[in-house]
Amino acid sequence: MKKNKGIKLGIIVAILLLGVAFAAFSTNFTINGTAKINGDSNNFATNVVFDSVSTTTTGASATLSNDAKTITFTTQEMTTVGTSAVLKYKIKNTSNYGASVSKLTCSSSDSAFATYLTATPSRTTNLTVAKGATSAEETLTVAMAKSYPESTAKSITYTCTMTATAKDA
C-alpha cells in the first residue's frame, strides 16, 4: 500500500511539474491589422431626392428635373398684395444612410425679390429622413408683399436651397 501511495504521489508531482514546465514555455499571439472604410457618396447623392411635387394654386406650375434634385416652380401672375402660390414637396431617402436635411433658404440676385416677394418654407429647422423613408409633406409659400407700381409685368427669379448630409443610419 505504501508503494501505491508513493507511485500516486510521484504521478501527481510529475503532472504538476509538466504543467509548470509547459507554462514556462508558453507564448502570446497578437494580431495587428488595418481596416479600410469609405462611405458610398454616390449612393447618397443619387438616392436622396424630391419625391412628390405639386401645387394647387391656379396658374402656378411645378416640375421636377429628371434627377429629382431640382424643382422648377413658376407662380401665377400676382397683382394684389397677399396673393400667394404654394409649392408642396416631399423628400425621399432610399440611400444606405440616414439624411440630415438643412432648412430651406431662398435668395435672389434681383433686389426686387426682397422688396416685392416673400418666400416662406413650412419648416424652419433641420430635418432627419431615415434611410428608406419619405418626409412628411413640406411647403414653400411665395407671396406678394408689396404693391408693384409698374404697368409692365416683371419676372423675378429666386433660388431656394437646402443641403442633405449623410448621418449614421
Buried (B, 14 or more C-beta within 10 A) or exposed (E): EEEEEEEEEEEEEEEEEEEEEEEEEEEEEEEEEEEEEEEEEEBBBBBBBBBEBBBEBEEBBBEBEEEBEEBEBBBBEBEEEEBBBBBBBBBBBBBBBBBBBBEBEBEBEBEEBBEBBBBBBBBEEEBEBEBEEBBEEBBBBBBBBEEBEEEEEEEBEBEBEBEBEBEEE
